[in-house]
Each structure stands twice: as structure tokens, then as C-alpha cells.
Amino acid sequence: MSKLLNRWRDSDPAFKAFLLGVFFLGINSGIISSAFNNYLNDSFKMSSSQRGFLEFPRELPGFLLIFITGLLAALPVRQWAVITSLLTAAGVAGLGFLSPSYNSMLVWMLLWSAGSHLFMTVESVMGLRFAKEGGHGRRLGQISGMTNFAAIAGAGLVWMLAKAAGPDLYRWAFLAAALASLVSAVLFARMKKGGEEAAPGGRRFVFRWKYKWYYLLNILFGARKQIFLTFAPWVLVTVYGANPALMAALSMTAYFLGVVFRQAFGVVTDKIGERKMFIADAVILLLICGGFAFSTFKPFLYALFVLDSLMFATRIARTTYLNKIAEHKADISPTISLGVTMDHLVSMSVPAAGGLLWAAYGYKAVFIAASLLSAAGFFAALAVDDGRGRAAVAAPRPVIPD
């Protein structure tokens, strides 16, 4: 423990401020991810097809991210972090206190979503900025692990409020989420240095054929991600009767494991390369799809839900892969933003299609269709060149004496 404290004291002050800001923003994330599906079900009595179509407006800010970051291109990324926190705070407060109707809920959901999606670029760019050469995956894993650690507190709060607050659960939970976001805004604003070097250099848009596999991986991830963000919890809530306390417990489990898993994922990515990590992700996705499609054993489904949450860590590998292949460092921020936009171009349409598929053939058809994504992801991963093969060929061979 003393060694850990000494490392913290010796860390870059800007990095410490950023990591603390990530912690409080992670509390917000834990609250929302644990409560949002139950909030929709309890407050608006939505059908599965309505829930699927709701993902279009919820993911719209992600699709527009390339334009949002283009407008912010003249600002350092540390200021993007402050904007992220303020948007998120306003959005979740509105969900809790200013959403008497479905239409008003949409407005506040859009604000919250805009902040959440902007932070995807902020987290990746700042993580690369604060990393040492050869340790980019490790640093991104640390930041992601901190988010998970904080989200445990957020999910835990929902779990406690679910037992104590009764019908006022969502108001109290979303108020806490908004306050946590405001604290993160203050901490991000205190970064006096560090963020300036991470500025995107004025580039608003970058598209290069060299980055084609990075783009494709983002598109495939967008489809896979949205199926499991939308339909996996919706199956547990509406088919298997999972209540808010259970969903919060599952989220806490995923976050708790993610504290260690995401850091380990980053370290392993640095050691064995992104290609192998992408291949492993595709194989695991096939297992998850098959489980949701063909199993009705609740503990197994709960375990798959947690496993899929952990595998969202592949964003670390995509970011380090881009960092390796980028022609210019100034390409990284706008390319990450473009990748998120491509991700959401797919993720806005997949839930609506999935909702219609569910309505016509049942929820199992959604996950059978999703298994095709694992095959596409596997072949895309085989095409990725992370430089490991060239490094192995270039490595000097030992001389064996006669």
C-alpha cells in the first residue's frame, strides 16, 4: 500500500486530477447503467420494439460526434472533459426531475448521451497522452479500471436505494449521478497542464485508407455493443423478471471484476498485440450469443451478461492499434471521433431492427443474428496487422556454434 501511495504522490498532477475526474464520472456511469432500463420500464411501460427504437435517438450524439468534436477542435481536450461532465450532469438531472413525459425524457437523454459519447474520445486521447512508450494499453487499462472501480459505488448506491427509496428511487439515484458529474467537471477544470499537449491540433476530420481495419472494427463493435446494451438487459428484465436490485448487483459484479480485468487487458495487449485480442473477443462473442439464444438457465445468463460487459475492454486494443498505425499524432483524436461516429451509424439502426426481429420471431432470433457478428469480427481480426509479425521476422536469430 505504501508503494502505491508513493507512486500516486509522484504522479503527474494533471494525471491525478484527470483520474479523480474519471472516478466521479464513473460513479455517474454506474448509476445510469444500473438503473436506466428499469427506469424506462417502470416509468414509460415500453414494449420491446419501442425500447429498440429508443436507441436511435440515444445513440444519435455518438453518430454526430465527428461534427461535435469538429466544433471543439480549437479547444484542448481537457476542456472537452469539462464539457462532457456538464452535459452529463444536466442530462441525468433532467431525467430525474424534468421528465414527466416520454418526449421530455428524450431531450434530457440526448444531453446525457452527448456527454457520455464525447468522453469516449476524451478518455482515449488523454490516456495515450499520459502513457509511456510501449505502455499505452497499460495506461488505458488503468483509466478504464478506475471507471469500473467508481461504477461499483454508483451501482451500489442504486442497489441500496432500490431497497430504501421505493418509488423515489430514480430521482435520488439520478440526483446523485448529476452531483458526481459536477464534481468531475471541477476536477477536470483543475488540470493546469497535460491537456494542452493532447489537443487535436486543429484537425476536424481525418479519413485515410490506411485506417480501414480500425474503421471496420468500430462498425462491427457498434452492432455488437448495441445488441447487448439494449437487448441483453431487456431480456433479463422483461423475460426473466430481473428487478433493479438484481440488475445493480450484476452491474456491480461486472464493475468489480473490470477493475482488475481491464488493467490486465491493457497489459496483455501491450505484450501480445491487438490482433490476438480481437480474435479472442470474436470467439467469446460467439459463446455469449449462443448462450442467450439457447440457454434458459438464469445463473448462466447472468454470467454471460457480466462477461460481455468485461469484453467491452476491446476498445483499449482498438485505441492502441490506432496509435500504432497513425501517420500523425494529430490524426488520433479526429480518427477516434470518426470511429465512434461509424460505430453509431450502425448502432442506431441495429436496435430498431432487433426490436422488429424480436417482435416477429422472439428474442432468441436477435442473438442468433448477432452470432454472425462474431464471424465477421473474427475475419476482420485476421486481417489486422499490429506489427507483431514483422517484429518477429526482424528479430535476430541466435547463432548456433558448429
C-alpha positions as CSV (number, residue, x, y, z in Angstrom):
1,M,0.0,0.0,0.0
2,S,2.8,2.4,0.8
3,K,4.4,1.8,-2.6
4,L,1.1,2.6,-4.2
5,L,0.7,5.8,-2.3
6,N,4.3,6.8,-3.2
7,R,3.6,6.2,-6.9
8,W,0.4,8.3,-6.5
9,R,2.3,11.2,-4.9
10,D,5.0,11.1,-7.6
11,S,2.5,11.1,-10.4
12,D,1.9,14.0,-12.8
13,P,-0.6,16.4,-11.1
14,A,-2.5,16.7,-14.3
15,F,-2.9,13.0,-14.5
16,K,-4.0,12.8,-10.8
17,A,-6.7,15.4,-11.5
18,F,-7.8,13.6,-14.6
19,L,-8.0,10.2,-12.9
20,L,-10.1,11.7,-10.0
21,G,-12.4,13.3,-12.5
22,V,-12.7,9.9,-14.2
23,F,-13.6,8.4,-10.9
24,F,-16.6,10.7,-10.3
25,L,-17.8,10.4,-13.8
26,G,-17.6,6.7,-13.4
27,I,-20.0,7.0,-10.4
28,N,-22.4,8.6,-12.8
29,S,-21.9,5.8,-15.3
30,G,-22.5,3.1,-12.7
31,I,-25.8,4.7,-11.6
32,I,-27.2,5.2,-15.1
33,S,-26.2,1.8,-16.5
34,S,-27.7,0.0,-13.4
35,A,-31.0,1.9,-13.4
36,F,-31.8,3.1,-16.9
37,N,-33.6,0.0,-18.3
38,N,-35.7,-0.4,-15.1
39,Y,-36.4,3.4,-15.2
40,L,-37.7,3.1,-18.8
41,N,-39.8,0.0,-17.9
42,D,-41.2,1.4,-14.7
43,S,-41.8,5.0,-15.9
44,F,-43.0,4.5,-19.5
45,K,-44.1,0.8,-19.8
46,M,-42.3,0.4,-23.1
47,S,-42.6,-2.6,-25.4
48,S,-39.5,-4.4,-26.8
49,S,-39.9,-2.8,-30.2
50,Q,-40.3,0.7,-28.5
51,R,-37.1,0.0,-26.5
52,G,-35.3,-0.9,-29.6
53,F,-36.3,2.3,-31.5
54,L,-35.4,4.4,-28.5
55,E,-31.7,3.6,-29.2
56,F,-31.9,5.7,-32.4
57,P,-32.1,9.0,-30.5
58,R,-30.0,7.7,-27.6
59,E,-27.1,6.9,-30.0
60,L,-27.6,9.9,-32.2
61,P,-25.0,12.0,-30.4
62,G,-22.5,9.3,-31.0
63,F,-23.2,9.4,-34.7
64,L,-22.8,13.2,-34.6
65,L,-19.6,13.0,-32.6
66,I,-17.3,13.8,-35.6
67,F,-19.2,17.1,-36.0
68,I,-19.3,17.9,-32.3
69,T,-15.5,17.4,-32.0
70,G,-15.0,19.3,-35.1
71,L,-16.7,22.3,-33.5
72,L,-14.5,21.8,-30.4
73,A,-11.3,21.2,-32.4
74,A,-9.7,24.6,-31.3
75,L,-10.0,23.7,-27.6
76,P,-7.7,21.4,-25.7
77,V,-9.1,18.0,-24.8
78,R,-9.0,18.8,-21.1
79,Q,-11.8,21.4,-21.8
80,W,-13.7,18.7,-23.7
81,A,-13.6,16.8,-20.4
82,V,-15.3,19.7,-18.6
83,I,-18.0,20.0,-21.3
84,T,-18.5,16.2,-21.0
85,S,-19.2,16.4,-17.3
86,L,-21.5,19.4,-17.5
87,L,-23.6,17.9,-20.3
88,T,-23.9,14.6,-18.4
89,A,-24.9,16.4,-15.2
90,A,-27.6,18.4,-16.9
91,G,-28.9,15.3,-18.7
92,V,-29.3,13.0,-15.7
93,A,-30.8,15.7,-13.5
94,G,-33.4,16.3,-16.2
95,L,-34.1,12.5,-16.4
96,G,-34.7,12.5,-12.7
97,F,-36.8,15.7,-12.2
98,L,-37.9,17.1,-15.5
99,S,-39.2,14.1,-17.5
100,P,-43.0,13.9,-16.9
101,S,-43.5,12.7,-20.4
102,Y,-41.7,10.5,-23.0
103,N,-40.9,13.5,-25.2
104,S,-39.3,15.5,-22.4
105,M,-37.3,12.4,-21.3
106,L,-35.9,12.3,-24.9
107,V,-34.5,15.8,-24.6
108,W,-32.6,15.1,-21.4
109,M,-31.5,11.7,-22.6
110,L,-29.9,13.4,-25.6
111,L,-27.9,15.8,-23.4
112,W,-26.7,12.9,-21.2
113,S,-25.8,10.8,-24.2
114,A,-23.9,13.7,-25.8
115,G,-21.7,14.0,-22.7
116,S,-21.2,10.2,-22.5
117,H,-20.1,9.9,-26.1
118,L,-17.8,12.9,-26.1
119,F,-15.9,11.3,-23.2
120,M,-15.1,8.3,-25.4
121,T,-12.7,10.5,-27.3
122,V,-11.5,12.3,-24.2
123,E,-10.6,9.1,-22.4
124,S,-8.7,7.6,-25.3
125,V,-6.8,10.7,-26.3
126,M,-5.9,11.7,-22.7
127,G,-4.9,8.1,-21.9
128,L,-2.5,8.0,-24.8
129,R,-1.1,11.4,-23.8
130,F,-0.3,10.2,-20.2
131,A,1.2,6.9,-21.3
132,K,4.9,6.0,-21.6
133,E,6.1,4.5,-24.9
134,G,5.2,0.8,-25.0
135,G,2.7,1.1,-22.1
136,H,-0.3,2.7,-23.9
137,G,-2.5,-0.4,-23.2
138,R,-1.5,-0.4,-19.6
139,R,-2.3,3.3,-19.1
140,L,-5.7,3.0,-20.9
141,G,-6.4,-0.1,-18.8
142,Q,-5.7,1.9,-15.6
143,I,-8.1,4.6,-16.6
144,S,-10.8,2.1,-17.6
145,G,-10.2,0.2,-14.4
146,M,-10.7,3.4,-12.4
147,T,-14.0,3.9,-14.2
148,N,-15.1,0.4,-13.2
149,F,-14.0,1.0,-9.6
150,A,-16.1,4.1,-9.4
151,A,-19.0,2.5,-11.1
152,I,-19.1,0.0,-8.3
153,A,-20.0,2.8,-6.0
154,G,-22.7,4.0,-8.4
155,A,-24.3,0.6,-8.9
156,G,-24.0,0.0,-5.1
157,L,-25.9,3.2,-4.5
158,V,-28.7,2.1,-6.8
159,W,-28.8,-1.3,-5.0
160,M,-29.2,0.4,-1.7
161,L,-31.8,2.9,-2.9
162,A,-33.8,0.2,-4.6
163,K,-34.4,-1.2,-1.1
164,A,-34.9,2.1,0.7
165,A,-36.2,4.7,-1.6
166,G,-39.2,2.9,-3.1
167,P,-40.9,4.9,-5.9
168,D,-38.4,7.8,-5.5
169,L,-35.5,5.5,-6.4
170,Y,-34.8,7.2,-9.8
171,R,-35.0,10.8,-8.5
172,W,-32.5,10.1,-5.8
173,A,-30.2,8.0,-8.0
174,F,-30.1,10.5,-10.8
175,L,-29.6,13.4,-8.4
176,A,-26.5,11.6,-7.1
177,A,-25.3,11.0,-10.6
178,A,-25.7,14.6,-11.5
179,L,-23.7,15.8,-8.4
180,A,-20.9,13.3,-9.2
181,S,-20.7,14.7,-12.7
182,L,-20.4,18.3,-11.4
183,V,-17.5,17.2,-9.1
184,S,-15.8,15.6,-12.1
185,A,-16.2,18.9,-14.0
186,V,-14.4,20.8,-11.2
187,L,-11.6,18.3,-11.2
188,F,-11.1,18.3,-14.9
189,A,-11.0,22.1,-14.8
190,R,-8.2,21.9,-12.3
191,M,-5.8,20.3,-14.9
192,K,-3.4,23.2,-15.4
193,K,-1.3,21.3,-17.8
194,G,-1.3,18.0,-19.7
195,G,-4.5,18.5,-21.6
196,E,-2.9,21.1,-23.9
197,E,-0.5,18.6,-25.4
198,A,-3.4,16.3,-26.1
199,A,-5.2,18.9,-28.2
200,P,-6.2,17.6,-31.7
201,G,-4.1,20.2,-33.4
202,G,-6.9,21.9,-35.2
203,R,-7.8,18.9,-37.4
204,R,-11.5,18.5,-37.7
205,F,-11.8,15.5,-39.9
206,V,-9.4,12.7,-41.0
207,F,-10.1,9.7,-43.3
208,R,-7.3,7.6,-44.5
209,W,-7.5,4.2,-46.3
210,K,-4.6,3.1,-44.1
211,Y,-7.0,3.1,-41.1
212,K,-9.6,0.9,-42.8
213,W,-9.4,-2.0,-40.4
214,Y,-9.8,0.4,-37.5
215,Y,-12.9,1.7,-39.1
216,L,-14.3,-1.8,-39.7
217,L,-13.6,-2.9,-36.2
218,N,-15.6,0.1,-34.9
219,I,-18.5,-0.6,-37.2
220,L,-18.6,-4.3,-36.0
221,F,-18.3,-3.2,-32.4
222,G,-21.2,-0.8,-32.8
223,A,-23.5,-3.5,-33.9
224,R,-22.3,-6.0,-31.2
225,K,-22.3,-3.4,-28.5
226,Q,-25.8,-2.2,-29.1
227,I,-27.4,-5.6,-29.2
228,F,-26.0,-6.3,-25.7
229,L,-26.6,-2.8,-24.3
230,T,-30.2,-2.9,-25.5
231,F,-31.4,-6.5,-25.6
232,A,-29.3,-8.4,-23.1
233,P,-30.6,-6.4,-20.1
234,W,-34.0,-6.1,-21.6
235,V,-34.2,-9.9,-21.8
236,L,-33.2,-10.2,-18.2
237,V,-35.7,-7.5,-17.1
238,T,-38.7,-8.4,-19.2
239,V,-38.3,-12.2,-19.8
240,Y,-36.6,-13.3,-16.6
241,G,-38.0,-10.7,-14.2
242,A,-34.8,-9.1,-13.1
243,N,-35.6,-6.3,-10.7
244,P,-33.5,-3.1,-10.2
245,A,-31.6,-4.6,-7.2
246,L,-30.6,-7.6,-9.3
247,M,-29.5,-5.6,-12.3
248,A,-27.5,-3.3,-10.0
249,A,-25.9,-6.4,-8.4
250,L,-24.9,-7.7,-11.9
251,S,-23.5,-4.3,-12.8
252,M,-21.5,-4.2,-9.6
253,T,-20.1,-7.6,-10.3
254,A,-19.0,-6.6,-13.8
255,Y,-17.5,-3.3,-12.5
256,F,-15.7,-5.1,-9.6
257,L,-14.2,-7.6,-12.0
258,G,-13.5,-4.9,-14.5
259,V,-11.2,-3.0,-12.1
260,V,-8.7,-5.9,-12.5
261,F,-9.7,-7.2,-15.8
262,R,-9.4,-4.0,-17.8
263,Q,-6.0,-3.3,-16.4
264,A,-4.9,-6.8,-17.2
265,F,-6.4,-6.5,-20.7
266,G,-4.3,-3.4,-21.3
267,V,-1.1,-5.1,-20.1
268,V,-1.7,-8.2,-22.2
269,T,-2.5,-6.1,-25.3
270,D,0.9,-4.4,-24.9
271,K,2.6,-7.9,-24.6
272,I,0.9,-10.0,-27.3
273,G,-0.6,-7.4,-29.7
274,E,-4.0,-6.3,-30.7
275,R,-4.6,-8.9,-33.4
276,K,-4.8,-11.8,-30.9
277,M,-7.0,-9.7,-28.6
278,F,-9.5,-9.1,-31.4
279,I,-9.6,-12.8,-32.3
280,A,-10.3,-13.7,-28.7
281,D,-13.1,-11.2,-28.5
282,A,-14.8,-12.6,-31.6
283,V,-14.7,-16.2,-30.1
284,I,-16.1,-15.0,-26.8
285,L,-18.8,-13.1,-28.5
286,L,-19.9,-16.3,-30.2
287,L,-20.2,-18.0,-26.8
288,I,-22.3,-15.1,-25.4
289,C,-24.7,-15.1,-28.4
290,G,-25.2,-18.8,-28.2
291,G,-25.8,-18.7,-24.5
292,F,-28.5,-16.0,-24.8
293,A,-30.1,-17.8,-27.7
294,F,-30.2,-21.3,-26.4
295,S,-29.9,-21.3,-22.6
296,T,-32.7,-20.5,-20.1
297,F,-30.5,-21.2,-17.0
298,K,-30.6,-17.8,-15.2
299,P,-27.2,-18.0,-13.4
300,F,-25.5,-18.8,-16.8
301,L,-27.2,-15.8,-18.4
302,Y,-26.2,-13.6,-15.6
303,A,-22.6,-14.8,-16.0
304,L,-22.7,-14.1,-19.8
305,F,-24.1,-10.6,-19.1
306,V,-21.1,-9.9,-16.9
307,L,-18.7,-11.4,-19.3
308,D,-20.0,-9.3,-22.2
309,S,-19.6,-6.2,-20.0
310,L,-16.0,-7.1,-19.4
311,M,-15.3,-7.6,-23.1
312,F,-16.1,-4.0,-23.9
313,A,-12.5,-3.6,-22.9
314,T,-11.5,-4.3,-26.5
315,R,-11.8,-0.5,-27.0
316,I,-8.4,-0.4,-25.4
317,A,-7.0,-2.6,-28.1
318,R,-8.6,-0.5,-30.8
319,T,-7.1,2.6,-29.4
320,T,-3.6,1.2,-29.1
321,Y,-3.9,-0.2,-32.6
322,L,-4.8,3.2,-34.0
323,N,-1.9,4.7,-32.1
324,K,0.5,2.3,-33.8
325,I,-0.7,2.9,-37.3
326,A,-1.4,6.6,-37.2
327,E,0.6,8.6,-39.7
328,H,0.5,11.7,-37.5
329,K,-0.4,12.0,-33.8
330,A,-2.7,14.8,-34.8
331,D,-4.8,12.2,-36.6
332,I,-5.6,10.3,-33.4
333,S,-8.3,12.5,-31.9
334,P,-10.4,13.1,-35.1
335,T,-9.9,9.5,-36.1
336,I,-11.2,8.2,-32.8
337,S,-14.2,10.6,-33.2
338,L,-14.8,9.3,-36.7
339,G,-14.6,5.7,-35.4
340,V,-17.2,6.4,-32.8
341,T,-19.4,8.0,-35.5
342,M,-19.1,4.9,-37.7
343,D,-19.8,2.8,-34.6
344,H,-23.0,4.7,-34.0
345,L,-24.1,4.8,-37.7
346,V,-24.6,1.0,-37.1
347,S,-25.7,1.1,-33.5
348,M,-28.6,3.5,-34.2
349,S,-30.2,1.1,-36.7
350,V,-29.4,-2.3,-35.1
351,P,-31.7,-1.9,-32.1
352,A,-34.7,-0.9,-34.3
353,A,-34.0,-4.0,-36.5
354,G,-33.5,-6.1,-33.4
355,G,-36.8,-4.9,-31.9
356,L,-38.7,-5.8,-35.1
357,L,-36.9,-9.2,-35.2
358,W,-37.9,-9.8,-31.5
359,A,-41.5,-8.9,-32.2
360,A,-41.7,-11.2,-35.2
361,Y,-39.7,-14.3,-34.0
362,G,-38.9,-13.8,-30.4
363,Y,-35.8,-12.6,-28.5
364,K,-33.7,-15.7,-29.4
365,A,-33.7,-14.7,-33.1
366,V,-31.9,-11.5,-32.1
367,F,-29.0,-13.3,-30.6
368,I,-28.8,-15.9,-33.4
369,A,-28.5,-13.0,-35.8
370,A,-25.9,-11.4,-33.5
371,S,-23.7,-14.5,-33.8
372,L,-23.0,-13.5,-37.4
373,L,-21.1,-10.5,-36.0
374,S,-18.7,-12.8,-34.2
375,A,-17.8,-14.4,-37.6
376,A,-17.3,-11.1,-39.2
377,G,-15.2,-9.9,-36.3
378,F,-13.1,-13.0,-36.5
379,F,-12.2,-12.5,-40.1
380,A,-11.6,-8.7,-39.6
381,A,-9.2,-9.6,-36.8
382,L,-7.3,-12.0,-39.0
383,A,-6.7,-9.1,-41.4
384,V,-5.3,-6.7,-38.8
385,D,-1.5,-6.2,-38.9
386,D,-0.4,-5.0,-35.5
387,G,3.3,-5.2,-36.4
388,R,4.0,-8.3,-34.3
389,G,4.6,-10.5,-37.3
390,R,7.2,-8.0,-38.7
391,A,8.9,-7.7,-35.3
392,A,9.2,-11.4,-35.1
393,V,10.8,-11.7,-38.5
394,A,13.1,-8.8,-37.9
395,A,14.3,-10.2,-34.5
396,P,17.9,-11.5,-34.7
397,R,18.1,-15.3,-34.5
398,P,20.6,-16.9,-32.1
399,V,23.8,-18.1,-33.6
400,I,24.3,-21.8,-33.0
401,P,28.0,-22.7,-33.0
402,D,29.3,-25.6,-35.2
